[in-house]
């Protein structure tokens, strides 16, 4: 979605009532963010809306991007927010071979997730067994869920987007497009100068 460099469009202040709605929507979508919301979106600070090409709205605090939204789609966290609070989002992991494709803007294909270096949630592992599930959770993710994609051997996430198929289907079919139109490291949204 953001393969080309972007130029920020009009910047406008978000009304306090709209800020409260954005804050509530973010907590509803990402419940694990709630303890950190006062740091992310302080109640007394001004949130701005930056229009980006392709009908994308980017919510920023000062010069820090927080969330982006395509038309009426759900709020999706910017990678800088994901890097700061990685434990607050559902995660999956790709193997080393898929990294270069993801960073060039290609759709994330299922074989990069189901290979030995990839990780998908495992419902047979209890949620509180941190060592066994590597922090990838125990519940299956559904098509339409927003997910953060980490890379094998790397510290920070490289992609965030919406799943095209459930993790259960990925494990069964082992082929197809798992995620497309995400925001990845080095794309136009990442390089956008505010």
N, C-alpha and C positions, 0 to 999 in steps of 0.2 A: 504494500500500500504506500509506503514512504520511500521507494527506491531512489527517487530523484531528490536533489537538494530542494529544500523548501524555503520560501520567504514568508515571514510572518505577516499576516494581514492586520486588520483593525484590532486594536486592543481596547477592551472596555472593562469597566469595573462591574463586578457582580454584586447585585443587591444583597443585603444581609439575609433577607428571607430566602433567596435563591442559594446563598452560601449554606444556610442551615439545611436546605433540601439536598444539596450536593453532599454535605457531610453525612446526613442520614442515609442517603443512597449508598455512599461508600461503605458505611458500617454494615448496612443490610447485605451488600454484595460480598464484603470481606470482613466477617465478624471478628477475625483475629486482629484487625487493625484498631479496634475500639480503644484499647489501652493507650495507643499512641496518637490518637486523633488530635489531642490538644497540642502535640508537637508538630504534626503534619499540617493541620489547618487551625491555627489558634483563633479563638472566637473574636478577638479584638483586631485581628489583622485583615487587610483587604486582599481578597482573591480577585485576580483578573482573568478575563476570558480572551484568549488570542485565537482569532480565526485563522485556520490553516487551509490550503487548497483541498479540494475533494470533500468539502462539507465536513471538515473535522474541526471540533472545538477543543482547544487545549486550555486547561485550567492551571494557572500559575500563581505562586506566592512569591512576589518580588520577581526574581529571575529564575526561580526554581520550579520546573514543571512538575505537576502532581499527577493529574489524570488527563486522559484524552477520550473523546467520544465521537464516533462517526454517526451523524444524524441523531436518531433516537436509540441507538444501540446502547448497551450497558457501558458504564464508566470502566475504563481500562487503565491500570496504573502505568505511569511512565517508568522506564527502566531505572532511572535514577532513584525513584521511590522504592522500587523493588530491591535495588542494591542496598538501600538503607535498612529495609525491614523484610528480609527474605523469608523469615519464618511465618509471615502473615498470609502467604498465598499458597494455593494448591500448586504443586510442582511435579514435573516429570523431567527425565534426563535423556539426552541424545548421546549416541556414541561419538567417538572422535571423528569418524569418517563423515558424519553429517554436518560438522561444524562449518566447513567452508561453504557448503551449499546454503545453510541458514544465513550466514553472514553476507552472502551475495544476493539475498532476497528471494530465494526459491521457496516454494511451499515445503513444509516439513512433512516428509514421507514417513509412513509407519515403520518401515524396516530400520530406520535410525533409532527408533524407540524400543523395538522388540529384540534387537541384537544383544549380545552379551554385555556391551557397555551401556546400553540404555536402561532406564528404570521407569516403570509404571507402578501405580498404587497396587498393593497386594492385599486384598480383603482377608486373606487367611492370617495375616499378621495383626496382632492387636495394636491399636492406635498408640498406647502408652509404651510399647516396646520399641524405644528409640533406636536401639542398636540394630534390631532386625530389619526395620523398615527404612532406615537411612533418612528419615524425615520426609519420605514420599507419601505418607498417609496410608490408611487402610481402607478407605472407601473408594469405590470406582467413580471416575469422573464421567459425566455425561456430555453428549454433543451439545455445544452451546455454552459450556462452562469456560470461564476465563482461567487460563493456566500460564504459569511461568515455566519456561524451558531452560534448564541448566545444561551444561556441557560436561561430558566426562573429562575429569582431570582439571577442570577450571573452577575458579573460586566464585565468580559472579555469573548471574543469569545472562543469557545471550538473546532471549526472545520472550515476548509476552503476546498472547493472542487468544483467540476463541477456537476451541476444539471443533473439528468437523465430524468426528465420530467418537463414540464412547471408548474409554480405555478397555472395556470388556471386548468390544468389537475389534479393537486393535490387536488384542492378544489372540483372538480367534482367527481373523483374516490374515494378519501379518503383512498386509499390503494396502496401498491406497494413500490418499492425502489425509494426514492427521490434523494439520493446522495450516491455515493460509491467511494472508493479509494481516500479519502481526507486525509488531514494532520490534526491530532488532538493533543490536549494537552497530553503529556506523551508518544507520539509515538517515533519511532526511530529517526525521523528527528528533533523533539523537543529536545530530549536528546543528539543529536550529539554534541560532543565536538570538537570545532574548535580551 
